[in-house]
Amino acid sequence: TFYHPHQRCSTSPLHHYCILYSLFTMDYEGQRLAEILFQWIICSFGAVGWVIGYINQDFYQTFYVWLVAVVISVIICVPDWPFFNRHPVKWLESVPDRRQVK
């Protein structure tokens, strides 16, 4: 079970995992930024690789430049770096169950 970052981690039996989850989660704006970075890296390296491959008449050079772009984009976009969590989601407090209030 995953715990939400704004839950009270101290009452959770998985206290340490709850704290780690709250520290390393990507918010919605971070997901958007990661997607934009990924697209720009892949497209720009792809264009440069295509030009290099066309000039040298070698498809492997195009592929290797694109492969470098994939590795760079995975290193930048896949981990939940702190700059991907600048806009955390503010969740509402939980509402007690009406059946338990009686």
C-alpha positions as CSV (number, residue, x, y, z in Angstrom):
1,T,0.0,0.0,0.0
2,F,1.3,3.4,-0.9
3,Y,0.8,6.2,1.5
4,H,0.0,9.7,0.4
5,P,2.8,12.3,1.1
6,H,0.5,14.4,3.3
7,Q,-0.7,11.6,5.5
8,R,0.6,11.4,9.0
9,C,3.6,9.2,8.6
10,S,4.1,8.8,12.3
11,T,1.0,6.7,12.7
12,S,1.9,4.4,9.9
13,P,3.4,1.0,10.5
14,L,5.6,1.7,7.5
15,H,6.9,5.0,8.9
16,H,10.2,5.0,7.0
17,Y,8.8,4.1,3.7
18,C,6.1,6.8,4.1
19,I,8.7,9.4,4.7
20,L,10.8,8.3,1.7
21,Y,7.7,8.3,-0.5
22,S,6.8,11.8,0.6
23,L,10.3,13.1,-0.2
24,F,10.7,11.5,-3.6
25,T,7.4,11.9,-5.4
26,M,7.0,13.8,-8.7
27,D,4.1,16.3,-8.8
28,Y,2.0,17.0,-11.9
29,E,4.1,20.0,-12.9
30,G,7.2,17.9,-12.5
31,Q,5.7,15.2,-14.8
32,R,5.0,17.9,-17.4
33,L,8.5,19.2,-17.1
34,A,10.0,15.7,-17.5
35,E,7.9,15.1,-20.6
36,I,9.0,18.4,-22.1
37,L,12.7,17.7,-21.3
38,F,12.4,14.2,-22.8
39,Q,10.9,15.5,-26.0
40,W,13.4,18.3,-26.5
41,I,16.4,16.0,-25.8
42,I,15.2,13.3,-28.1
43,C,14.2,15.6,-30.9
44,S,17.3,17.9,-30.8
45,F,19.8,15.0,-30.6
46,G,17.8,13.2,-33.3
47,A,18.1,16.2,-35.6
48,V,21.8,16.6,-35.0
49,G,22.3,12.8,-35.4
50,W,20.4,12.8,-38.7
51,V,22.6,15.7,-40.0
52,I,25.8,13.9,-38.9
53,G,24.6,10.6,-40.4
54,Y,23.6,12.3,-43.7
55,I,26.9,14.1,-44.1
56,N,28.9,11.0,-43.3
57,Q,26.4,8.7,-45.1
58,D,26.4,6.4,-42.1
59,F,23.1,5.4,-40.4
60,Y,25.0,3.9,-37.4
61,Q,26.3,7.4,-36.4
62,T,22.7,8.7,-36.5
63,F,21.6,5.7,-34.3
64,Y,24.5,6.3,-31.8
65,V,23.7,10.0,-31.4
66,W,20.1,9.0,-30.8
67,L,21.2,6.4,-28.3
68,V,23.2,9.0,-26.4
69,A,20.0,11.1,-26.3
70,V,18.0,8.2,-24.8
71,V,20.6,7.6,-22.1
72,I,20.8,11.3,-21.2
73,S,17.0,11.6,-21.1
74,V,16.6,8.5,-18.9
75,I,19.2,9.9,-16.5
76,I,17.5,13.3,-16.3
77,C,13.8,12.4,-16.6
78,V,13.3,9.0,-14.9
79,P,14.5,9.6,-11.3
80,D,12.4,11.8,-9.1
81,W,14.9,14.6,-8.8
82,P,13.9,17.4,-6.2
83,F,13.3,20.0,-9.0
84,F,10.4,17.8,-10.2
85,N,8.6,18.4,-6.9
86,R,8.4,22.2,-6.7
87,H,4.6,22.3,-6.8
88,P,3.3,19.6,-4.4
89,V,-0.4,18.9,-4.5
90,K,-2.4,20.2,-1.5
91,W,-4.9,17.5,-0.6
92,L,-8.0,18.0,1.4
93,E,-8.3,16.5,4.9
94,S,-10.0,13.2,5.0
95,V,-13.7,13.2,5.8
96,P,-14.8,10.8,8.6
97,D,-17.1,8.0,7.7
98,R,-20.7,8.9,8.6
99,R,-21.4,5.4,9.8
100,Q,-18.7,5.6,12.4
101,V,-19.8,9.0,13.8
102,K,-23.0,7.6,15.3
